[in-house]
């Protein structure tokens, strides 16, 4: 394993030093609590969006902090949830008096830690908090017998669209409603060609043979639906499109599509993949109105990609198009 | 004074945490190996780091009442263990302390009430039920055994809780996980002991050990 690190135990702390140095004046960093936040926070009267999770998924979440998206992001250890005291510190840094929306990916640790933070905020007379949990990964059976579907690509959509709604001056309940609506209308599916290696562990998270792929992979290397011989890009596109479209009807509405890289796949291959995905969607009668191709929610250096579709409407499209100014997404400014 | 009226003071409860830290440190690699099979291979490391912080916090603050001890331990666990185990064990101790209030010692019945509050808080935090292959599968039988034997005194009750917790851990072997990361494995989670139930057994063993010392 070759990595650009000084000390594997300090990867998150050292990376935040770089975030601060690279985006001075736009982003600020509370190193004690590992919170990246808007340099102009708190924005008085605006609902604040706070997210966070384990590190290793960059640009999610710290790369989506800025006007039009998140107010703060809490960085946990690699693939480990941030703790309630971190989240509470973030809430206090960015609350502008209109309350805070927590955007939480559905993983047991993340849900519990954000829940405790919200309880602490309530007990200590902190800001009013609402929570939206994203759970769009169709690889996991949605039943009472699992921890439920994992939150993946929909998180980027929720942070962008709810962020725009907050920027418009909507209240906490209205922003939370938009966030929930986006999550409910989004579905994702991913595939891994290689494992990733957590720096502090030093060995690959799972074994995958040179000629195999894991379909339905989780962003922490959780096992997928099945493992099979590596196919062509056309075949892999079918493995992503079919389960996503079988789970929700995407016809008859404008769709936002994200073809996301897992961190170790070059952009040329991601565009090649989208070139395979697009005709499959068209053949199903799905009208893609907006597309994002690139690394947006990654899994360290894992090779592979995921597809996220959102069944949007005119309002959600307008909020998607609204100006955003973050390291990870920037347009209209 | 009967055995049931014998008091357990804050110092003994602090020793409970010290014992738990020592047992977890001793078994750190075993806990991590259990977690490697059905989780993300960090339970031993996270618990060891968190309990080291707990013991440091107790030495630094030396709480004089049980509620302050519960809050101090709970917050230290929540802020240092991370993952799901931090909030779960953290909630256990926060609720444990809230249940007793600002007292310097508890009798066996009060201890049982506080333990119940802790276990119920943990169940609510994790939305877990018996048979889900979690910490609760060790702690619920342990709690029932403690309550049943509480009339014989806290030390005796804790002793019978240990046996029940161990049986509860063994019972997680064939279970299919329905909570946490192990649940993504579905049927493949059967045939492995639950790492959370294993650290919970150590929690009960530590209590019995700390209470046995004074009687």
Interface residues (C-beta under 8 A of the other chain):
Chain A: X76 X77 X79 X80 X81 X82 X83 X84 X85 X107 X108 X109 X112 X113 X115 X116 X140 X141 X144 X145 X146 X147 X201 X218 X220 X222 X223
Chain B: X40 X41 X42 X46 X75 X78 X79 X80 X82 X83 X84 X86 X87 X88 X90 X91 X125 X126 X176 X178 X179 X180 X181 X183 X184 X185 X186
